[in-house]
Amino acid sequence: MRKLEDAYLHKGLRRQLVELLKTKGITDAAVLEAINTIPRHFFLDSAFDKIAYEDRAFPIAANQTISQPYTVAYQTQLLQIKPGDKVLEIGTGSMYQTTILAAMGAKVYTIERQIELSNKTSGYLFKDKFPEVHFFFGDGFEGLPEIAPFDKILITAAAPNVPEKLWQQLKLGGLMVIPVDESETAQRMLRLTKKKDGKEKRESFEEFSFVPMLTGKSEK
Ligand code: SAH
């Protein structure tokens, strides 16, 4: 495995990224601090080392992508993460978003459906630093009923709708952040609150573009 180094250059680029995210409307200090702390280039192929802190999505294995930093920051801010929150993430991908949540003190349960990506989680670089991160290979539409309920649920792929099973696995008072298909290429970011009486409060935010949330597992 290549030697991973977090050089002054990377730290400087991260600070610039944080400033950019502030101008784009990210205000949650804990989110900005996590972005400033976690080396995004560790989650990318070394070919991307110099551009890892541009506010762009990049390809990872299995034809998937690491989300754009703005998207990661936006979704995380909507989740209002507090230390100790039990969070379900659908779409582990590069493990970058997972690590941002962990850096904010969340206990993270994250599911990936692509075996190639899931296999990489055994080499998770922050295993010792964040022992409260748990990886699962499976279909995120099913969630993790054996571990539910969750304080927060985050979907990081384009969902066709709000999966009923995931809604069931949200605590009363909990939040779900989910990009739901609005057209073939765009999703509307939604935040659903499960009110104390179990009813849904739905808030609508900006449009984004994610890779699709697919059913079943991919074993090749
Ligand atoms: N959070 C990731 C984003 C990766 S892109 C990151 O920060 O890098 C979305 C990911 O969701 C892809 O890896 C894709 O394989 C995964 N995915 C899509 N549908 C899924 C499902 N039903 N269950 C679990 N993962 C899914």
Boltz pocket constraint, residues with backbone or C-beta under 6 A from the ligand:
constraints:
  - pocket:
      binder: B
      contacts: [[A, 64], [A, 65], [A, 66], [A, 67], [A, 90], [A, 91], [A, 92], [A, 93], [A, 94], [A, 95], [A, 96], [A, 97], [A, 98], [A, 111], [A, 112], [A, 113], [A, 114], [A, 117], [A, 138], [A, 139], [A, 140], [A, 141], [A, 156], [A, 157], [A, 211], [A, 212], [A, 213], [A, 214], [A, 215], [A, 216]]
      max_distance: 6.0
